[in-house]
Amino acid sequence: MNTLIVDIGTSSMRGILFTEQGERLASCQVLYEPVKYPDGRIEQAPGDFSGALREIASNTADEAAKRNVSVDAVAVTAQRSSIIPVDRDGKPLMDTVMWQDRRNAGICMELEGKNDLIFERSGARINTVFSGSRMAWILRNCPKVCERLFKLVNIPEFVMHEMTGEYKTDVTYASRSHLMNLRTRQWDEEMLALFGVPGELLCEILEPGSVCGRVTRAFSEETRLPEGIPVITAGGDQQCAAVGQGAYQEGTLSLVAGTGGFLVTALDAVPERPDPQLIFNCSSVKGRYMVEANVLTCCSAFDWFGRNFYPLKEGKIDYGAINGELEELEGKVSSVLALPYFQGRSTPDWNPGAKAHFGDISLASGRGELVKGLLEGIFLEIRNNILLFGDYAGIRKAYISGGLTNSEAINQIQADVYGITLYHMEDSESTAFGALMAALTGLGVYGTLDEAFSAVRGGSGMKCYEPQRELFAEYEKKRERMNEMYKKLYGI
């Protein structure tokens, strides 16, 4: 069975046609970017997603025909909390309100008094990233949209409807909304009432790995994908990344350092006394859970620094120059202290008003010291979150992926800051592989996830990074200083 994985990220959509052993038969990537407005809005035209989907599907169908191979199924994984209002025909009524958009901050502040109830039901305290308050903002502030509104969908739901005509979702996305009861794995009537979101505006919830529908004749005629092949919801991108890295077993951490930083480890059940500083979600493994923490800015902060403080090379950030300066500082802790809150703070202390700060800068502080200090600040914040996982799963090792893991110098800094062994797979497509594993297990090609992992990822090479204990001790002291600075700035 050959499966087309559609992986919908913040800056691109990718399609990879895999065999059931994880061999790539075809691939296509379409780049796009959300629009960031001066007033804080972050939006994207839904046509970016439908256009990218059609381009990927058409290219995959053509490449499969050239190679005389079949396309037998489609599986979707995606960013989780952006929202598109659509009419009865599935046509978007406004631009996508992206997951980074913070116009819902006022609603979140209103609901803070209900945080204990929200956390008990949904597994997460109120925050601007989750989609429920984003839906509430649309319902309150966009009356013309509401006149024709039929469904409030996220990007994967929108894309799957484009292929199948069905409105289905899975528990991984629903558990990122504040609107689903984490234990019953269904929409929660009290949460729907609290947020003011009618249940009929939402999609039917399925388990990850489920068939959401089949490719329609209309979509087949547009793209040449075979009519009637199943379309599977594999789960959210971070859930799939964890599965693809083998972090579906307790004690193993999946760390994706992309636009933001996402930390995930597996749980068999929701703990009796979950820590409200963390986020408890549903896993891409049917019936299981995961505990998650996140840092809102990783690559985005690093790229901001690269664009503004390094000369561009052929119009692009000169990552080679940055790596060279980092290598010169190898084995040294930067004297610069940075708080990486360019878009507020998420876990362990949600604070949308937090800002980035640089401190301890002197005339001796060069550009390399500044960029290394920024990276250390990002990784020290990740370390704060790793420590919170200890009550639920002792973290012994981590698999890392994402844009900030493409440099050996940066990966070594991470190992030294976290104090645990890190593994970076040579083929870093962990999200796509996780989606493939979820789909093939859901379709019954493999009986267990272990069988799927062995078949798909068994031959992957990887690089290991061991922490330098003396540096780890220095970084722990620096983390204490960073946390003290945060407390002084925000009176916490």
Helices and strands as residue ranges (DSSP letters): E 3-8, E 12-18, E 24-31, E 35-36, E 42-44, H 46-67, E 73-78, E 84-86, E 96-97, H 105-111, G 112-114, H 115-122, H 132-141, H 143-148, E 151-153, H 155-164, E 168-170, H 171-174, E 180-181, E 186-187, H 189-195, G 199-201, E 204-206, E 210-214, H 217-223, E 230-236, H 237-244, E 252-257, E 261-267, E 279-282, E 289-295, H 299-309, H 319-328, E 337-339, E 357-359, H 367-388, G 389-391, E 397-401, G 403-405, H 408-418, E 421-425, H 430-442, H 449-457, E 462-465, H 469-490
